[in-house]
């Protein structure tokens, strides 16, 4: 079950990258309008977000939980994460 800590860490990293990507997209849109390159980036961001959400739901389902707070609690119960 040591992988649960890795999954939680990965989820946090993905959330950080998504925030940074959104900031870049907003900056690009402000500079260049709403051109085709910006639109492609937005579609790619949406697709990656959906992939992460799908994987997250599958992990939650396997753990019998429904959100990140439950995942942390469950990780502590299993002594995977520090209390």
N, C-alpha and C positions, 0 to 999 in steps of 0.2 A: 504494500500500500504506500510505499514511499513515493510512488508516482503521483499521488493526489497532491502532494505539496508542489510537485513540478507542474501539474495542471493548473493549480491556483496561481502559481507564479507566471505561467505562460498567459493565463487569462488577463492578469494585470498588465503584462507587457503588451498584449494585443490592444487593450483599452488605451494605453498610452500612445501607441502607434496610430490608432484611429483618431485620437484627439489631434495629434500632430498633423496627420494627413488632412483632416478637416481644416486646420488653420492654413495649411499650404493652399488648399483648394480655394478658400475664401480670398487669400491674397492674390492668387492667379486670376480669379474671376474679377477682382477689383481692378487689376492692371490691364487685363486683356479682354474684358467683356465676357461674353458667354460663348466663346468660339468652340470649334469641334474638339480641340485638344482638352479643354476644360471639361467638356461633356463626357469624353471618354474616361477621364480620370474619375469623374463622379460616378459613372457606371461601375468602374472597377472597384471603387470604394464600397458601393452598395453591395456588390457581389461578394467581396471579402467579408463584409459585416454579416451577411446572411450565412456564409460558410461557418464563421465563428459561432454564430448563434445556434446553428444546427448541431455542431459538435458539442457545444456547451449543454444543450438540451439532452443530448444522448448521454453525456457524462452524468448529469443530474439524475436522469432516469435510472441509470445503472446503480447510482448511490442511494436511490430512493429519497431524493431531496428535491427542492423546487427553486432554490435561489443560492446566491453566493454566500450569504450569511449562514445558511444551513450547511453549506459545504465546509465553511470554516469550523463551525461547531462540530460537524461530523469528523473532520480531520483531527480536532483536539480530542474527541472521544476515542479515536483509534490510535492516539498518541503519535500521530504523524506530524502534527503541528504543535509548537510549544503552547502551553496553557497561558 
